[in-house]
Amino acid sequence: MLHRQFVCLVGLLLLCEGQGQGSAATEPCDDFTDLDLTHCLLGTSLYVRLLLYTRSNPRCGRELSHQHPSSEPLFDLSRPTAFVIHGYRPTGAAPVWIDLLVRLLAEQEDLNVIVVDWNRGAANLNYFIAVANTGHAAHNLTAFIVNMQTKPTPISAVKLFHVLYHGTGWRITYADTWGNFCGVFMTSVVMPRKPFCE
């Protein structure tokens, strides 16, 4: 009896492992940067990743190239784009609300959902270092959008961008460098900021 249960368990594990390997080979996922408390104690240098989600991949992010975003076949400039920007990450853990928000956005409308992962830079016990990194993250994101203007479908032909932010993400959203895009963006607060944080 015990032998039969063991064989069934091994067979189930092999079946699940085989399915996982097959899907990973055809669809590599780029996850949100998940750091630990050690990174926060030592501090992190800013590194901005742009993770693309669509209706076709609501649970599997694809990292976009800042210089060649059109190299990702799922990135369609004719669709509206929503940027999701997180805030200060004192522990370095990935925000628990990001996955749910991405799935909700993808269910509502066929759009490009770009999660701006600046966890390397936001994860720091010193809040003011993270705040200083928001300006650099904004310049990075602005360069990405300016790059879109030079593509075959310029940003002027692209549908409205919607920016959703949380906490210190507002500093990236309202940076002076975004002033060039007035009328193109609509912003929303995902969760209200705590009075202490800003």
Secondary structure, 3 states (H helix, E strand, C coil): CHHHHHHHHHHHHHHHHHHHHHHHHHCCCCCCCCCCHHHHHHCCCCEEEEEEECCCCCCCCEEECCCCHHHCCCCCCCCCEEEEECCCCCCCCCCCCHHHHHHHHHHHCCCEEEEEEEHHHHCCCCHHHHHHHHHHHHHHHHHHHHHHHCCCCCHHHCCCEEEEEECCHHHHHCCHHHHHHCCCEEEEEEECCCCCCC
